[in-house]
């Protein structure tokens, strides 16, 4: 059974989440950056937030809700960020469940839209996200920005 909860309630998984995000999204020089992001999301009442997915008491995934995930588009708010599912648990709909959870959380909090960016094609379209526009990462890479209407 999959359970999704605040990382703030399961701080014993902090190092695991930092390692996952750093290895998936970071580089050899920015471990401290990812550690800072995750440590500063150990809250339950304001952004940024980190949620974790547990299956049979094993950590299997994570997702964040951030004020901004793309420096070039700080006018958009809030962002589904840092979605990650452990390799051996992929293709089990855990990523979709994490998205669904975050979308419902945002609706309850009164947000009307949710944004994300990615360089992956076709994954988010299949789960109802609408392509908004192309964008540019801080590093100069090209990405796609997506929007989900929540109301």
The 8 nearest C-alpha neighbors of each residue, nearest first, counted from 0:
[[1, 54, 55, 2, 53, 56, 52, 3],
 [2, 0, 54, 53, 52, 3, 55, 93],
 [1, 3, 53, 52, 54, 4, 0, 51],
 [4, 2, 52, 51, 53, 50, 1, 5],
 [5, 3, 50, 51, 6, 2, 52, 8],
 [6, 4, 50, 7, 8, 49, 51, 43],
 [5, 7, 9, 50, 8, 49, 51, 10],
 [6, 8, 41, 5, 9, 42, 10, 43],
 [9, 7, 6, 5, 10, 4, 41, 11],
 [10, 8, 6, 11, 7, 12, 5, 13],
 [11, 9, 13, 12, 7, 6, 8, 41],
 [10, 12, 9, 13, 14, 15, 6, 8],
 [13, 11, 10, 15, 14, 9, 16, 6],
 [12, 14, 10, 16, 15, 11, 17, 6],
 [15, 13, 17, 16, 12, 18, 11, 34],
 [16, 14, 18, 12, 13, 17, 19, 58],
 [15, 17, 19, 13, 18, 14, 20, 12],
 [16, 18, 14, 20, 34, 15, 19, 21],
 [19, 17, 15, 21, 16, 20, 22, 14],
 [20, 18, 16, 22, 17, 21, 23, 15],
 [21, 19, 23, 17, 22, 24, 18, 16],
 [20, 22, 25, 18, 24, 19, 23, 33],
 [21, 23, 19, 20, 25, 24, 18, 26],
 [24, 22, 20, 21, 19, 25, 83, 18],
 [23, 25, 21, 20, 22, 26, 81, 19],
 [26, 24, 21, 22, 23, 29, 20, 27],
 [25, 27, 28, 29, 21, 22, 24, 30],
 [26, 28, 29, 30, 25, 21, 22, 31],
 [27, 29, 26, 30, 25, 31, 32, 21],
 [28, 30, 32, 31, 26, 27, 25, 33],
 [29, 31, 33, 32, 21, 34, 28, 27],
 [32, 30, 34, 29, 33, 35, 28, 36],
 [33, 31, 29, 35, 30, 34, 36, 21],
 [34, 32, 36, 35, 30, 31, 21, 17],
 [33, 35, 31, 37, 32, 17, 36, 38],
 [34, 36, 38, 32, 33, 37, 39, 31],
 [37, 35, 33, 39, 34, 38, 32, 40],
 [36, 38, 40, 34, 39, 35, 33, 17],
 [39, 37, 35, 40, 41, 36, 34, 13],
 [40, 38, 36, 37, 41, 35, 47, 42],
 [39, 41, 48, 47, 37, 38, 42, 49],
 [42, 40, 7, 39, 38, 6, 48, 37],
 [41, 43, 40, 7, 44, 48, 45, 39],
 [42, 44, 45, 48, 7, 41, 5, 46],
 [43, 45, 42, 46, 48, 47, 41, 40],
 [46, 44, 43, 47, 42, 48, 40, 65],
 [47, 45, 48, 65, 66, 64, 40, 44],
 [46, 48, 65, 40, 64, 45, 66, 49],
 [49, 47, 40, 64, 46, 63, 42, 65],
 [48, 50, 63, 6, 40, 62, 5, 64],
 [51, 49, 5, 6, 62, 4, 61, 63],
 [52, 50, 61, 3, 4, 60, 6, 5],
 [51, 53, 3, 60, 59, 2, 61, 58],
 [54, 52, 58, 2, 57, 56, 59, 1],
 [53, 55, 1, 57, 56, 0, 2, 59],
 [54, 56, 57, 0, 53, 1, 58, 2],
 [55, 57, 54, 53, 58, 2, 1, 0],
 [58, 56, 54, 53, 55, 59, 52, 60],
 [57, 59, 53, 52, 60, 54, 56, 51],
 [60, 58, 85, 52, 53, 84, 57, 54],
 [61, 59, 84, 52, 83, 51, 85, 58],
 [60, 62, 51, 83, 50, 82, 52, 84],
 [63, 61, 82, 81, 50, 49, 80, 83],
 [64, 62, 49, 80, 48, 81, 79, 65],
 [63, 65, 79, 48, 78, 47, 80, 49],
 [66, 64, 47, 78, 67, 77, 46, 63],
 [65, 67, 77, 76, 78, 46, 47, 68],
 [68, 66, 65, 73, 69, 78, 77, 76],
 [67, 69, 78, 65, 80, 70, 66, 115],
 [68, 70, 72, 71, 67, 73, 136, 116],
 [71, 69, 72, 73, 68, 137, 67, 136],
 [70, 72, 69, 73, 135, 136, 137, 134],
 [73, 71, 74, 69, 70, 75, 67, 68],
 [72, 74, 75, 70, 67, 71, 69, 76],
 [73, 75, 72, 76, 67, 71, 70, 77],
 [76, 74, 73, 72, 77, 114, 67, 78],
 [77, 75, 66, 78, 67, 74, 113, 114],
 [76, 78, 66, 113, 65, 114, 67, 75],
 [79, 77, 114, 65, 115, 64, 113, 80],
 [78, 80, 64, 115, 63, 114, 65, 113],
 [81, 79, 63, 82, 78, 64, 62, 65],
 [80, 82, 62, 63, 83, 20, 79, 61],
 [83, 81, 62, 80, 61, 63, 84, 94],
 [82, 84, 61, 60, 81, 62, 85, 94],
 [85, 83, 60, 59, 89, 86, 94, 88],
 [84, 86, 59, 88, 87, 60, 89, 83],
 [87, 85, 88, 89, 84, 59, 90, 83],
 [86, 88, 89, 85, 84, 90, 59, 91],
 [89, 87, 86, 85, 91, 84, 90, 59],
 [88, 90, 91, 86, 87, 84, 85, 93],
 [91, 89, 92, 88, 93, 94, 87, 86],
 [90, 92, 89, 93, 88, 94, 95, 87],
 [93, 91, 95, 94, 90, 96, 89, 88],
 [92, 94, 96, 95, 91, 97, 89, 84],
 [95, 93, 97, 96, 92, 98, 84, 82],
 [94, 96, 98, 92, 93, 97, 99, 126],
 [97, 95, 93, 99, 98, 94, 100, 92],
 [96, 98, 100, 94, 95, 99, 93, 101],
 [99, 97, 95, 101, 96, 100, 102, 94],
 [100, 98, 96, 102, 97, 101, 95, 103],
 [99, 101, 97, 103, 98, 102, 96, 104],
 [102, 100, 104, 98, 103, 99, 105, 97],
 [101, 103, 99, 105, 104, 100, 98, 106],
 [104, 102, 106, 100, 105, 101, 99, 107],
 [103, 105, 101, 107, 102, 106, 100, 108],
 [106, 104, 108, 102, 103, 110, 107, 101],
 [105, 107, 103, 109, 108, 104, 110, 149],
 [108, 106, 104, 105, 109, 103, 110, 102],
 [107, 109, 105, 106, 110, 104, 103, 111],
 [110, 108, 106, 107, 105, 111, 150, 149],
 [109, 111, 105, 106, 112, 108, 149, 113],
 [110, 112, 149, 150, 148, 109, 106, 113],
 [113, 111, 148, 149, 147, 110, 146, 114],
 [112, 114, 147, 77, 78, 146, 148, 76],
 [115, 113, 146, 78, 145, 79, 77, 147],
 [116, 114, 79, 145, 78, 144, 80, 146],
 [115, 117, 144, 143, 145, 142, 114, 118],
 [118, 116, 119, 143, 142, 144, 115, 120],
 [117, 119, 142, 143, 120, 116, 141, 140],
 [120, 118, 117, 122, 121, 143, 123, 142],
 [119, 121, 122, 118, 123, 117, 124, 143],
 [120, 122, 124, 123, 125, 119, 126, 128],
 [123, 121, 125, 124, 120, 119, 126, 128],
 [122, 124, 126, 125, 128, 121, 127, 120],
 [123, 125, 128, 121, 127, 126, 122, 129],
 [126, 124, 123, 122, 127, 121, 128, 129],
 [125, 127, 123, 124, 128, 122, 95, 98],
 [128, 126, 124, 125, 129, 123, 147, 146],
 [127, 129, 124, 147, 123, 146, 126, 145],
 [130, 128, 146, 145, 131, 147, 124, 127],
 [129, 131, 145, 132, 144, 146, 128, 143],
 [132, 130, 145, 144, 129, 146, 133, 143],
 [133, 131, 144, 130, 143, 134, 145, 142],
 [134, 132, 143, 142, 144, 141, 135, 131],
 [135, 133, 142, 143, 141, 144, 132, 136],
 [134, 136, 141, 140, 139, 142, 137, 71],
 [135, 137, 139, 140, 138, 141, 69, 134],
 [136, 138, 139, 70, 135, 71, 140, 69],
 [137, 139, 136, 140, 135, 141, 70, 69],
 [140, 138, 136, 137, 135, 141, 142, 134],
 [141, 139, 136, 135, 138, 142, 137, 134],
 [140, 142, 135, 134, 136, 139, 133, 143],
 [143, 141, 118, 134, 117, 133, 135, 140],
 [142, 144, 133, 117, 116, 134, 132, 118],
 [143, 145, 116, 132, 131, 115, 133, 130],
 [146, 144, 130, 131, 115, 129, 114, 116],
 [145, 147, 114, 129, 113, 128, 131, 130],
 [146, 148, 128, 113, 112, 149, 129, 114],
 [149, 147, 112, 150, 111, 146, 113, 128],
 [148, 150, 111, 112, 106, 147, 110, 113],
 [149, 111, 148, 106, 112, 110, 109, 147]]
